[in-house]
Amino acid sequence: MVLSRRNALKVGASLGAAALFDSRSLFGQQQLPLLTKAIPSTGERVPVIGLGSAGTFNLDASSPEAYEPFEVVRLFHELEGTVIDTAPSYGRAEPFVGDAIQTINAAEDLFLATKVNVQNEGVPAALDQMNASSDTLGKRTIDLMQVWNLGDNFQNLSDRYLAAHLEAVREWKSQGRARYVGITTSFPRQYDLIEAALRQHELDFVQLDYSIGHRDAEETLLPLAQEQGVAVMVNRPFTSGALFASVAGRSLPGWAAGYDIESWGQFFLKFIVSHPAVTVAIPATSDPGHLVDNMGACRGSLLDADARRRMAEFYESL
């Protein structure tokens, strides 16, 4: 079955009977192996598809609009997903994630990643913000604490506050409050600073934007992360949804089925997570059908270099 994102399965009538929504049967996912990759600094393995929260979970967990997003979190856990990424800067997303995972009693099963950014307020303020995130998420030890945008803001996107943020995060790690340390960006104009940080600082993770339609990170950052032994978490894997517009009305190439790909969403995600430097991609969605579709990319087989090249050439030919 080939699904476009526009016509992907909707839960609709099943909302009144969420417990009966057996997502695994939709794509035969239970019959395919779960795809995981190792975090280079420890060897710990995580599923290659995680869950983002920017934009999609910025809502009141008690509102009627929260029902489908809550189903997304529940299904993600049911389908053996573990990595959920959020941030206190994402409006109400971090409290929503905290409420959802505590409601389904999943906090200890999950790999929770959040972020810290207090700009020039210093180490004490960074520690305060991280403690607040821990309380919000209901988990004393955060799996991955990341310095969001290198500790600066959207206007500057510099690294002038990075050292103070890393000092706070490393203090937490020494206390057992954070298991891994990372930095993030979603902006190509910050790539030079990310490169410098990867060369200067000891990091476990770097989070960056990367997709089949936006491959700038392939030039320097992905090879450098692999060389430095730093895990890569990929945000914006669908380039804010623009990829789906480029394939509207088109069928998947026939050869995609040989790689356990049943939709364009899975096509785009498998291209990303099959890159040898990438550890996990974190597509964000508030639609349970899209979540199930995304998790289909976490099953079956990864692609080798030749297959990824074939995918890129096919996409470029559209």
C-alpha positions, -999 to +999 in steps of 0.1 A: +000+000+000+014+034-011+003+064+010+008+100+002+012+123+032-019+142+022-040+111+021-023+092+049-045+073+073-066+094+096-078+080+129-111+098+126-138+075+140-113+056+160-107+085+184-134+072+206-117+039+209-080+047+209-071+014+227-084-005+196-062+014+172-036-013+165-011+007+145+013-022+141-010-041+117-012-011+093+021-017+077+030-052+090+056-035+111+057-063+137+071-086+110+101-064+102+131-058+124+134-025+144+161-004+130+185+010+156+219+028+156+246+032+182+254+064+199+292+066+191+303+078+226+288+048+244+275+022+220+240+025+234+215+019+206+184+039+198+157+035+172+165+056+141+131+074+141+123+096+170+097+123+176+100+161+174+077+185+192+084+220+178+051+235+165+031+203+167+027+201+205+024+237+214-010+233+231-028+228+264-028+191+273-063+195+288-078+209+256-099+189+231-073+197+205-048+177+224-065+143+218-048+135+185-013+148+196-017+127+228-024+097+206+008+104+187+028+101+219+010+069+229+014+053+195+050+063+193+057+045+226+036+015+214+056+012+182+088+010+203+100+046+196+121+060+223+137+094+213+115+124+220+130+159+215+116+191+230+126+224+245+114+250+269+115+275+240+088+256+221+059+272+239+038+246+256+054+217+239+076+206+268+048+206+293+026+187+269+053+161+264+057+158+302+020+154+307+016+128+279+045+106+289+035+107+326-001+098+318+010+067+299+037+060+325+064+059+298+090+083+311+115+057+321+111+038+287+119+069+267+151+087+256+142+123+265+161+151+249+155+188+257+175+220+255+188+250+274+193+285+262+195+315+285+217+336+263+239+359+285+223+351+319+251+327+329+255+292+344+231+297+374+202+306+350+211+277+328+209+253+357+176+268+368+161+263+333+174+227+332+159+219+366+126+233+355+127+210+324+134+180+345+104+188+367+082+194+337+092+161+321+089+142+353+124+127+350+153+135+372+180+124+347+175+138+312+190+115+286+202+143+263+207+180+273+214+202+243+225+238+240+199+253+218+213+274+189+247+274+207+231+295+235+224+326+215+192+338+197+177+338+163+190+373+155+226+366+164+231+329+160+266+332+174+285+310+198+294+338+223+275+321+251+283+285+243+310+280+269+287+290+298+260+267+286+283+238+282+297+244+317+262+241+331+254+210+311+286+193+320+280+201+357+247+183+353+263+154+336+289+150+364+260+149+388+242+122+369+214+146+358+222+144+321+235+113+303+246+130+271+257+165+260+248+181+227+244+213+206+218+222+181+211+243+150+185+246+123+202+273+103+228+268+076+243+302+084+253+287+118+271+258+102+306+273+105+300+279+142+288+243+146+319+230+128+341+250+151+322+237+182+326+201+170+363+206+166+367+224+200+344+207+224+338+171+235+302+164+226+280+134+224+254+148+200+249+174+174+214+182+161+210+198+127+186+202+098+190+178+069+168+163+042+169+149+007+160+184-005+184+202+017+218+184+018+242+212+028+252+192+060+267+165+038+295+188+028+313+192+062+291+186+092+280+150+087+316+138+078+330+157+107+305+144+132+313+109+120+351+115+123+347+130+158+324+102+170+295+125+176+259+112+171+237+132+147+201+139+154+183+153+124+155+179+126+133+193+098+136+160+078+108+170+055+121+206+050+089+220+067+067+198+045+080+212+012+092+178+001+056+165-001+046+193-024+074+183-048+060+147-051+023+155-051+004+132-075+035+110-081+038+074-074+068+059-056+094+044-079+089+006-081+123-002-067+114+016-034+095-015-021+128-034-021+139-012+007+107-017+028+094+018+018+057+022+014+052+060+013+069+092+004+074+100+041+093+067+046+112+074+014+124+108+027+132+094+062+151+063+051+173+085+029+183+104+060+187+076+086+207+055+061+234+080+061+263+065+081+267+096+102+231+099+112+219+083+144+182+094+146+157+116+128+130+134+147+100+142+125+073+162+143+037+155+138+004+159+157-014+134+133-015+098+145-017+085+109+014+104+100+032+091+131+024+055+121+036+062+086+068+078+099+075+048+122+073+026+092+108+040+083+120+025+116+115-010+103+130-032+077+163-024+061+187+005+057+200+016+024+236+013+012+255+042-005+244+032-040+208+031-030+210+065-014+226+079-045+198+064-066+172+080-043+189+114-045+192+112-083+155+102-086+144+131-064+166+156-083+150+144-116+115+154-105 
